Amino acid sequence: MYLTNEVKKEIFAKYGKNENDTGSPEAQVALFTHRIKHLTEHVKQNHGDRVTKRALITLVGKRKKMLEYLKQQDIERYRALIKELGLRK
């Protein structure tokens, strides 16, 4: 499995307040981004996998909504996260 508990704790420790902070928008967006990168590679190799493609589109939508929320709440945190994750906006 590509997303083990150790990987999740590492992501939450890096982007959240601590490794148990799973609710902050930064941690959730970072986790979504990690999953999106993995699913993108899978879809490139398996063109006929429509279920994974649908899951990928759903994740991208969730990440977009979370980024919009963060942008409305605190623009500086939003800009820092976009720069750190390397997302275009």
N, C-alpha and C positions, 0 to 999 in steps of 0.2 A: 504494500500500500504506500502510496506516495505521501500521504498526509498522516504521519504518526503523531502520537502525543508529544514526542520530543520536538518535532517540527512546529507544532502548534504553540508549545510553551516558548520556544525560541522567538517566534513571530510576536506573540503577546508580550514577551519581555522587551523586545526591541521597540515596538510601536505603542504599546500600552504603558500604563503607569508601573505595572509589575507583571510578573508572569501569570498571575491569576486575574488580571484585568481583561476580561473577554468582552465587555460591553462598550468600551469606548469606540467612537466612530473610527479613529485611526487604526485600532487593532482589527476591527471588522473589515475595513477596506483593504488592509494589508493581507488578511486571510483570503478575502475574495480575489485579490490580485494573484496570489500564489495559486489558487485553484484555477483561475482563468488561464494562466500561462500553461498549466499542466493540460487542461482540457483542450486548449488550442492546438497543442502539439498532437494530442490524440486524434482530433478531428482532421488534422492535415494528413495523418497516416491512414485513417479509416474514413474515407469519404462517405460511405453508406450508412454510417452510424448516426441515424437521425435523433435518437434519444439523447445522446451526448451533446449533439448540436443544440437541441432544445434546452438542455440544462445549461449549456454555455451562454446562450442568449438570456436565460433567466438570471444567471449570475451577473452578467454585464448590466442588466437592468437594476438589480439590487445595489450593485456598486455605484451606479450612477445616482440613484436616489440617496444613498448614504453620503456621497460626495456633495450633492446639492444641500443636504441638511447641514453638513459641516460648513459649507460655504456661507449659509445663512447665519449660523451661530457664531463663527469666528473665522474671518477671512485669512488671518495670519496662519492659523493652524492648517487651514486648507491648502494654502500656498506651500507651506513647508512639507506637507505630506505628498503633494503632487510632485514636488521637486525630488523628494527622497525616493519615492517609488518609481520615478521616471515616466509618469503618465503624461500624456498630452491633453491639453484642455484649451 
